[in-house]
Amino acid sequence: MRRFPLLLCLAFVLAGSSAAQTQVGFLAVGDYGVGGSREVAVGLAMKRFEARRPAGWLVTLGDNDYGESPARFRSSWQQAFGWARRSGLRVGGVLGNHDYLVGRGSYELRTLGMPGRYYTRRLGDGVQLFFLDSNRITAGETAWLERQLSESTATWKIALFHHPPYSCGEHAGNTGVVRSWVPLFERHGVQLVLSGHDHDYQRFQPRNGVTYVVDGGGGASLYRLHRCPRSYPPSARRFSDYGFLYVSATDQKLDVSAVDLRGHVRDRFALTP
């Protein structure tokens, strides 16, 4: 029987290890579209963080514009987040309830890299993001989501939309999401769901393999947190502060960090396939 030379065998091992550890990541921010110095401060904090922890994408979790002005929205975005594309990051987003107030947010789609109100993107081979429109949950969107999830071969499936299914702040959880989408997340192996809408940070313990995170501290006035209903997944970590998320993934692990505007990690957790 032929024997591979030792160095050649070692090369195969190292190559396999390197492929398995290929890392992709993204930044996420919700409820940030207030314009002015507060929005700029969030953008600069994310820029400083990304300089130390590179991310391939910047994604939004909705309420991208509280001013109801297309021109102001585009100007504010460039001031706060224009650095992202200049640094080579791709941009994606979803629409929130405030975005729907003018033309159902159609003026935001191009700026946020959105081909439509719901769509999917791949980050490398291992991560697939499902961007959804939770403002008006239709049978068509739900059928599309089920088809996309069932066909996905990604190690990590992450859903992003504005209205959280579970929330214990000024807003309650969205019953439409619970009824239409939560069963699909559980059935098709979604591991992480990210939403905004409530202006705070909330992480719930996994339920049927799915971890739900609310991160709406992007710049709008913060909300107080309240006691959660007993029907919700148990709370794992929550606080009311401004900040954003950093998500990174390899084949073996998904890391999620909640970062404040000083660059301090306020919460961090890891998921395994």
C-alpha positions in Angstrom: 0.0 0.0 0.0 1.3 3.4 -0.9 2.1 5.9 1.9 1.7 9.6 1.6 4.8 11.6 2.6 4.5 13.0 6.1 4.6 16.6 4.9 1.9 16.0 2.4 -0.4 14.5 5.0 0.3 17.4 7.3 -0.7 19.8 4.5 -4.0 18.0 4.1 -4.7 18.2 7.8 -3.9 21.9 8.0 -5.9 22.7 4.9 -8.9 21.0 6.4 -8.5 22.7 9.7 -8.2 26.1 8.0 -11.4 25.6 5.9 -13.3 24.5 9.0 -12.3 27.6 10.8 -13.1 30.2 8.1 -14.9 33.0 9.9 -17.6 35.3 8.6 -19.3 38.1 10.5 -21.7 41.0 10.5 -22.8 44.0 12.6 -26.4 44.6 13.3 -28.2 47.7 14.6 -31.9 48.5 15.1 -34.1 51.6 15.8 -31.2 53.9 14.9 -32.8 56.3 12.4 -33.0 59.4 14.5 -30.6 61.5 12.5 -28.2 64.0 14.0 -25.5 63.5 16.5 -27.0 60.4 18.1 -27.1 58.4 14.9 -23.6 59.6 14.0 -22.4 58.4 17.4 -23.8 54.9 16.9 -22.2 54.7 13.4 -18.8 55.9 14.7 -18.9 53.3 17.5 -19.6 50.6 15.1 -16.8 51.8 12.8 -14.3 51.8 15.7 -15.4 48.3 16.7 -15.2 46.9 13.1 -11.7 48.2 12.8 -10.7 45.7 15.5 -13.2 42.9 14.7 -13.7 42.8 10.9 -17.2 42.2 9.6 -18.2 41.5 6.1 -21.7 43.0 6.5 -23.7 45.7 8.2 -27.4 44.9 8.6 -30.3 46.9 10.1 -33.2 45.6 12.1 -35.7 48.3 11.1 -36.9 51.8 12.1 -34.2 53.2 9.9 -35.9 56.5 9.6 -37.9 58.3 12.3 -37.9 61.6 10.4 -40.3 60.5 7.6 -38.1 62.3 5.0 -36.4 60.3 2.2 -33.8 63.1 1.6 -32.9 63.3 5.3 -32.8 59.5 5.6 -30.2 59.2 2.8 -28.1 62.1 4.2 -28.2 60.7 7.8 -27.2 57.3 6.5 -24.2 58.7 4.7 -23.0 60.7 7.7 -23.4 57.8 10.2 -22.8 54.6 8.1 -21.3 55.7 4.8 -18.0 54.3 6.0 -19.3 50.8 5.8 -19.4 50.5 2.0 -16.2 52.5 1.7 -14.6 49.9 4.0 -15.8 47.0 1.8 -18.8 45.9 3.9 -22.0 44.9 2.2 -25.2 46.3 3.5 -28.6 44.7 4.1 -31.7 45.7 6.0 -35.3 45.2 7.0 -38.2 47.7 7.4 -39.8 48.8 10.7 -43.1 50.3 11.4 -41.7 53.9 11.2 -40.3 53.1 7.8 -43.7 52.2 6.5 -45.2 55.6 7.2 -43.9 57.1 3.9 -44.5 54.9 0.9 -44.1 51.7 2.9 -40.4 52.5 3.1 -39.7 52.0 -0.6 -37.3 55.0 -0.6 -35.0 53.0 1.7 -34.5 49.9 -0.3 -31.6 51.0 -2.5 -29.7 52.6 0.2 -30.0 49.5 2.4 -29.1 47.1 -0.4 -32.6 45.5 -0.3 -33.8 43.9 -3.5 -37.3 43.7 -2.0 -39.1 43.7 1.3 -37.9 40.1 2.0 -35.0 38.3 0.6 -32.0 36.0 1.6 -28.3 36.4 1.5 -25.4 34.0 2.0 -22.3 34.8 4.1 -19.7 32.4 2.8 -20.8 28.8 2.6 -22.0 28.4 6.2 -24.3 31.3 7.1 -27.6 32.2 5.5 -29.5 35.3 6.5 -33.3 35.6 6.0 -34.4 39.2 5.9 -38.2 39.4 6.5 -40.9 42.1 6.5 -42.9 41.7 9.7 -45.1 44.8 9.1 -47.6 42.9 7.0 -47.1 39.2 7.3 -48.7 37.6 4.2 -49.3 34.1 3.1 -47.0 34.7 0.1 -44.1 35.8 2.3 -44.6 32.9 4.7 -44.7 30.3 1.9 -41.5 31.9 0.5 -39.9 31.7 3.9 -40.8 28.0 4.3 -39.5 27.2 0.9 -36.2 29.0 1.4 -35.6 27.4 4.8 -36.4 23.9 3.6 -34.0 24.3 0.7 -31.1 25.9 2.8 -28.0 23.9 3.3 -26.3 26.5 5.5 -24.9 25.4 8.9 -26.3 28.6 10.4 -29.7 30.0 9.6 -30.4 33.4 11.0 -33.7 35.3 10.6 -33.9 39.1 10.8 -37.0 41.3 11.0 -38.3 44.2 13.0 -41.1 43.0 15.3 -39.9 40.4 17.9 -42.1 37.4 18.7 -41.1 37.9 22.4 -40.5 41.2 24.1 -40.8 42.5 27.6 -40.4 46.2 27.2 -42.8 48.9 26.1 -43.8 46.7 23.2 -45.1 43.1 23.7 -44.3 40.3 21.4 -45.8 40.1 18.0 -48.5 37.4 17.9 -48.5 37.3 14.1 -44.8 36.3 14.1 -45.5 33.7 16.8 -48.3 32.2 14.8 -46.8 32.3 11.3 -43.1 32.1 11.6 -42.0 30.6 14.9 -43.2 27.1 13.9 -41.1 27.4 10.7 -38.0 28.5 12.6 -38.3 25.4 14.9 -39.2 23.0 12.1 -36.3 24.1 9.8 -33.4 24.6 12.1 -33.2 28.3 12.5 -30.8 28.9 15.4 -30.9 32.7 15.8 -33.6 35.3 15.4 -32.7 39.0 15.6 -35.3 41.8 15.9 -35.6 45.4 17.0 -38.7 47.5 17.8 -38.3 47.6 21.6 -35.6 50.1 22.5 -33.5 47.9 24.7 -31.6 44.6 24.7 -33.2 41.3 25.5 -32.0 37.8 25.1 -34.1 34.8 25.8 -33.0 31.2 26.5 -33.3 28.9 23.5 -36.7 27.4 22.9 -36.8 24.3 20.6 -33.3 25.2 19.4 -34.0 28.9 18.6 -32.5 31.8 20.4 -34.4 35.1 20.2 -32.6 38.5 20.6 -34.1 41.9 20.7 -31.7 44.8 20.0 -33.4 48.1 19.5 -30.9 50.4 21.2 -29.6 52.1 18.0 -30.4 55.7 19.0 -34.1 56.2 19.7 -35.2 56.9 23.2 -34.7 53.9 25.4 -37.6 51.9 27.0 -38.0 50.5 30.4 -38.1 46.7 30.8 -41.0 44.9 32.4 -41.8 41.4 33.7 -42.1 38.8 31.0 -45.2 36.7 30.5 -44.8 33.1 31.8 -45.6 31.8 28.3 -42.3 33.4 26.9 -39.0 31.6 26.8 -37.1 32.4 30.1 -35.0 35.6 30.0 -31.2 35.1 29.8 -30.0 38.7 29.8 -31.5 42.1 29.4 -30.7 45.8 29.9 -31.7 49.2 28.5 -28.8 50.9 26.8 -27.6 52.0 23.4 -25.5 49.7 21.3 -25.4 47.1 18.5 -24.6 43.5 17.8 -21.6 41.7 16.4 -22.2 38.2 15.1 -19.3 35.9 13.9 -19.5 32.3 12.7 -17.3 29.4 11.9 -18.5 25.9 11.1 -18.2 24.9 14.7 -19.6 28.0 16.6 -21.7 31.1 16.3 -20.7 33.9 18.6 -23.0 36.9 19.4 -21.9 40.0 21.3 -24.0 42.9 22.4 -21.7 46.0 22.4 -22.4 49.4 23.9 -21.2 52.7 22.4 -18.0 52.6 24.4 -17.1 49.3 22.7 -17.7 47.2 25.9 -19.3 43.8 25.4 -22.4 43.8 27.7 -23.5 40.3 26.8 -22.0 37.5 24.8 -23.1 34.0 24.0 -22.2 31.1 21.7 -24.2 28.6 19.8 -23.1 25.3 18.4 -24.7 23.4 15.4 
